[in-house]
Amino acid sequence: MDVDLFAGVAVSDLPRAVAWFDRLFGEVETFEPNDVERVWTLAEHRHVYVRLQPERAGRSEVTLFLGDLDGFVAAAGGRGVHPEERETYGNGVRKALYRDPDGNEVGVGGGPAD
């Protein structure tokens, strides 16, 4: 089965959200399907998008799992976006939790540290 995944985040201010997600994700392919959405392509067939929906803003949760969590956290930090929380589970899996300006949660996980 071929699948494209689009994970959506409701925001109250589109330009502010676009600026924040651009800093979080860095140099990735993006596109604007219409006047109220912006899409970031994080990997083939895997996308995160924001949609202007003020009445739902701040209630979204998205989790990504990466092969290089430390590299992602360092790169995002270099662009001025830092996790609000970090967690390590009993099996060694790690998670960095980011919150956008509306309070939406973007969790970024990775395998145990070497």
Contact map, one row per residue, 1 for C-alpha under 8 A:
111000000000000000000000000000000000000000000000000000000000000000000000000000000000000000000000000000000000000000
111100000000000000000000000000000000000000000000000000000000000000000000000000000000000000000000000000000000000000
111110000000000000000000000000000000000000001000000000000000000000000000000000000000000000000000000000000000000000
011111000000000000000000000000000000000000001110000000000000000000000000000000000000000000000000000000000000000000
001111100000000000000000000000000000000000001110000000000000000000000000000000000000000000000000000000000000000000
000111110000000000000000000000000000000000000111100000000000000000000000000000000000000000000000000000000000000000
000011111000000000000000000000000000000000000011100000000000010000000000000000000000000000000000000000000000000000
000001111100000000000000000000000000000000000001111000000001010000000000000000000000000000000000000000000000000000
000000111110000000000000000000000000000000000001111000001001110000000000000000000000000000000000000000010000000000
000000011111000000000000000000000000000000000000011111011111000000000000000000000000000000000000000000010000000000
000000001111110010000000000000000000000000000000011111011100000000000000000000000000000000000000000001000000000000
000000000111110000000000000000000000000000000000000111101000000000000000000000000000000000000000000001000000000000
000000000011111110000000000000000000000000000000000101000000000000000000000000000000000000000000000000000000000000
000000000011111111000000000000000001100000000000011100000000000000000000000000000000000000000000000000000000000000
000000000000111111100000000000000000000000000000000000000000000000000000000000000000000000000000000000000000000000
000000000000111111110000000000000000000000000000000000000000000000000000000000000000000000000000000010000000000000
000000000010111111111000000000000000000000000000010000000000000000000000000000000000000000000000000110000000000000
000000000000011111111100000000000000010000000000010000000000000000000000000000000000000000000000000000000000000000
000000000000001111111110000000000000000000000000000000000000000000000000000000000000000000000000000000000000000000
000000000000000111111111000000000000000000000000000000000000000000000000000000001000000000000000000110000000000000
000000000000000011111111110000000000000000000000000000000000000000000000000000000000000000000000000100000000000000
000000000000000001111111111000000000000000000000000000000000000000000000000000000000000000000000000000000000000000
000000000000000000111111110000000000000000000000000000000000000000000000000100111000000000000000000000000000000000
000000000000000000011111110000000000000000000000000000000000000000000000000100101000000000000000000000000000000000
000000000000000000001111111100000000000101000000000000000000000000000000000100000000000000000000000000000000000000
000000000000000000001111111100000000000000000000000000000000000000000000001100100000000000000000000000000000000000
000000000000000000000100111110000000000000000000000000000000000000000000000000000000000000000000000000000000000000
000000000000000000000000111111000000000111000000000000000000000000000000000000000000000000000000000000000000000000
000000000000000000000000001111100000000111000000000000000000000000000000000000000000000000000000000000000000000000
000000000000000000000000000111110000011110000000000000000000000000000000000000000000000000000000000000000000000000
000000000000000000000000000011111000011100000000000000000000000000000000000000000000000000000000000000000000000000
000000000000000000000000000001111110111000000000000000000000000000000000000000000000000000000000000000000000000000
000000000000000000000000000000111110111000000000000000000000000000000000000000000000000000000000000000000000000000
000000000000000000000000000000011111110000000000000000000000000000000000000000000000000000000000000000000000000000
000000000000000000000000000000011111100000000000000000000000000000000000000000000000000000000000000000000000000000
000000000000010000000000000000000111110000000000001100000000000000000000000000000000000000000000000000000000000000
000000000000010000000000000000011111111000000000111100000000000000000000000000000000000000000000000000000000000000
000000000000000001000000000001111101111100000000111000000000000000000000000000000000000000000000000000000000000000
000000000000000000000000000001111000111110000011110000000000000000000000000000000000000000000000000000000000000000
000000000000000000000000100111100000011111000011100000000000000000000000000000000000000000000000000000000000000000
000000000000000000000000000111000000001111111111000000000000000000000000000000000000000000000000000000000000000000
000000000000000000000000100110000000000111110111000000000000000000000000000000000000000000000000000000000000000000
000000000000000000000000000000000000000011111110000000000000000000000000000000000000000000000000000000000000000000
000000000000000000000000000000000000000011111100000000000000000000000000000000000000000000000000000000000000000000
001110000000000000000000000000000000000010111110000000000000000000000000000000000000000000000000000000000000000000
000111000000000000000000000000000000000011111111000000000000000000000000000000000000000000000000000000000000000000
000111100000000000000000000000000000001111101111100000000000000000000000000000000000000000000000000000000000000000
000001111000000000000000000000000000001111000111110000000000000000000000000000000000000000000000000000000000000000
000001111000000000000000000000000000111100000011111000000000000000000000000000000000000000000000000000000000000000
000000011110010011000000000000000000111000000001111100000000000000000000000000000000000000000000000000000000000000
000000011110010000000000000000000001110000000000111110000000000000000000000000000000000000000000000000000000000000
000000000111110000000000000000000001100000000000011111000000000000000000000000000000000000000000000000000000000000
000000000111000000000000000000000000000000000000001111111000000000000000000000000000000000000000000000000000000000
000000000111100000000000000000000000000000000000000111111000000000000000000000000000000000000000000000000000000000
000000000001000000000000000000000000000000000000000011111000000000000000000000000000000000000000000000000000000000
000000000110000000000000000000000000000000000000000011111110000000000000000000000000000000000000000000000000000000
000000001111000000000000000000000000000000000000000011111111000000000000000000000000000000000000000001110000000000
000000000110000000000000000000000000000000000000000000011111000000000000000000000000000000000000000001111000000000
000000000100000000000000000000000000000000000000000000011111100000000000000000000000000000000000000000111000000000
000000011100000000000000000000000000000000000000000000001111110000000000000000000000000000000000000000011000000000
000000001000000000000000000000000000000000000000000000000011111000000000000000000000000000000000000000011110000000
000000111000000000000000000000000000000000000000000000000001111100000000000000000000000000000000000000001110000000
000000000000000000000000000000000000000000000000000000000000111110000000000000000000000000000000000000000111100000
000000000000000000000000000000000000000000000000000000000000011111000000000000000000000000000000000000000111100000
000000000000000000000000000000000000000000000000000000000000001111101000000000000000000000000000000000000001110000
000000000000000000000000000000000000000000000000000000000000000111111000000000000000000000000000000000000001111000
000000000000000000000000000000000000000000000000000000000000000011111000000000000000000000000000000000000000011000
000000000000000000000000000000000000000000000000000000000000000001111111000000000000000000000000000000000000010000
000000000000000000000000000000000000000000000000000000000000000011111111100000000000000000000000000000000001111000
000000000000000000000000000000000000000000000000000000000000000000011111110000000000000000000000000000000000000000
000000000000000000000000000000000000000000000000000000000000000000011111111000000000000000000000000000000000000000
000000000000000000000000000000000000000000000000000000000000000000011111111100000000000000000000000000000000000000
000000000000000000000000000000000000000000000000000000000000000000001111111110000110000000000001000000000000000000
000000000000000000000000000000000000000000000000000000000000000000000111111111000000000000000000000000000000000000
000000000000000000000000010000000000000000000000000000000000000000000011111111100000000000000000000000000000000000
000000000000000000000011110000000000000000000000000000000000000000000001111111111100000000000000000000000000000000
000000000000000000000000000000000000000000000000000000000000000000000000111111111100000000000000000000000000000000
000000000000000000000000000000000000000000000000000000000000000000000000011111111000000000000000000000000000000000
000000000000000000000011010000000000000000000000000000000000000000000000001111111000000000000000000000000000000000
000000000000000000000010000000000000000000000000000000000000000000000000000111111100000000000000000000000000000000
000000000000000000010011000000000000000000000000000000000000000000000000000111111110000000000000000000000000000000
000000000000000000000000000000000000000000000000000000000000000000000000100110011111000000000000010000000000000000
000000000000000000000000000000000000000000000000000000000000000000000000100000001111110000000001111000000000000000
000000000000000000000000000000000000000000000000000000000000000000000000000000000111110000000001111000000000000000
000000000000000000000000000000000000000000000000000000000000000000000000000000000011111000000001110000000000000000
000000000000000000000000000000000000000000000000000000000000000000000000000000000011111100000111100000000000000000
000000000000000000000000000000000000000000000000000000000000000000000000000000000000111110000111000000000000000000
000000000000000000000000000000000000000000000000000000000000000000000000000000000000011111011110000000000000000000
000000000000000000000000000000000000000000000000000000000000000000000000000000000000001111111100000000000000000000
000000000000000000000000000000000000000000000000000000000000000000000000000000000000000111111000000000000000000000
000000000000000000000000000000000000000000000000000000000000000000000000000000000000000011111000000000000000000100
000000000000000000000000000000000000000000000000000000000000000000000000000000000000000111111100000000000000001110
000000000000000000000000000000000000000000000000000000000000000000000000000000000000000111111110000000000000111110
000000000000000000000000000000000000000000000000000000000000000000000000000000000000011110011111000000000000111110
000000000000000000000000000000000000000000000000000000000000000000000000000000000000011100001111100000000011110000
000000000000000000000000000000000000000000000000000000000000000000000000100000000011111000000111110000000011100000
000000000000000000000000000000000000000000000000000000000000000000000000000000000011110000000011111000001111000000
000000000000000000000000000000000000000000000000000000000000000000000000000000000111100000000001111100001111000000
000000000000000000000000000000000000000000000000000000000000000000000000000000000011000000000000111111111100000000
000000000000000010011000000000000000000000000000000000000000000000000000000000000000000000000000011111111100000000
000000000000000110010000000000000000000000000000000000000000000000000000000000000000000000000000001111110000000000
000000000011000000000000000000000000000000000000000000001100000000000000000000000000000000000000001111110000000000
000000000000000000000000000000000000000000000000000000001110000000000000000000000000000000000000001111111000000000
000000001100000000000000000000000000000000000000000000001111100000000000000000000000000000000000001111111100000000
000000000000000000000000000000000000000000000000000000000111110000000000000000000000000000000000111100111110000000
000000000000000000000000000000000000000000000000000000000000111100000000000000000000000000000000111100011111000000
000000000000000000000000000000000000000000000000000000000000111100000000000000000000000000000011110000001111100000
000000000000000000000000000000000000000000000000000000000000001111001000000000000000000000000011110000000111110000
000000000000000000000000000000000000000000000000000000000000001111001000000000000000000000001111000000000011111000
000000000000000000000000000000000000000000000000000000000000000011111000000000000000000000001110000000000001111100
000000000000000000000000000000000000000000000000000000000000000001101000000000000000000000011100000000000000111110
000000000000000000000000000000000000000000000000000000000000000000000000000000000000000000111100000000000000011111
000000000000000000000000000000000000000000000000000000000000000000000000000000000000000000011100000000000000001111
000000000000000000000000000000000000000000000000000000000000000000000000000000000000000000000000000000000000000111
